[in-house]
Every structure is written in C-alpha cells, then in structure tokens.
Amino acid sequence: MILLSWDDLRGKGITYSRSQLYRKIKDGTFPKPVPLGENRTAFVASEIDRWIEGRIAARDAADTAAA
C-alpha cells in the first residue's frame, strides 16, 4: 500500500488548500487521511486515484449529457 503526504497530493494535481480539503473530507467528498502518528497523516494512494477517476467520469458524463 502506498501512502501520500499532503505535499504528494499536489504532485497528483490536487491543488485545493488544506482547509478546502478538510471541508471535503468532513462532507464525505474526499478520502479520509490515515493517522500515522500524533501529528502526521497520509492518504491511501489508491483511494486518491479512485477519487480522481471519479472526477474524470463525472466530467465525461456531464459532457455526454450536454451533447
């Protein structure tokens, strides 16, 4: 299992601020981080990849519906 840091999310093209991501996590629209220690969290890479794929699928569905 691969874990991603907050900084690694930027490398995946996720440019939301931490506060925006915390809101998305709270409302269930972004994967929850895994606590690694008292002051450290990380994200499961496969969950982040699925989230990105879902965003692409939503875009494609909207394009198809508009056509």
SULFEN-V297407 format. One record per backbone hydrogen bond with DSSP energy under -1.0 kcal/mol. CO is the residue of the C=O (numbers start at 1). NH is the residue of the N-H. If there is no record, write none. Layout:
((CO/NH) (CO/NH))
This chain:
((2/45) (4/43) (5/9) (9/14) (10/13) (17/21) (18/22) (19/23) (20/24) (21/25) (22/26) (23/27) (24/29) (25/28) (34/42) (40/36) (40/37) (42/34) (43/4) (44/48) (45/49) (46/50) (47/51) (48/52) (49/53) (50/54) (51/55) (52/56) (53/57) (54/58) (55/59) (56/60) (57/61) (58/62) (59/63) (60/64) (61/65) (62/66))
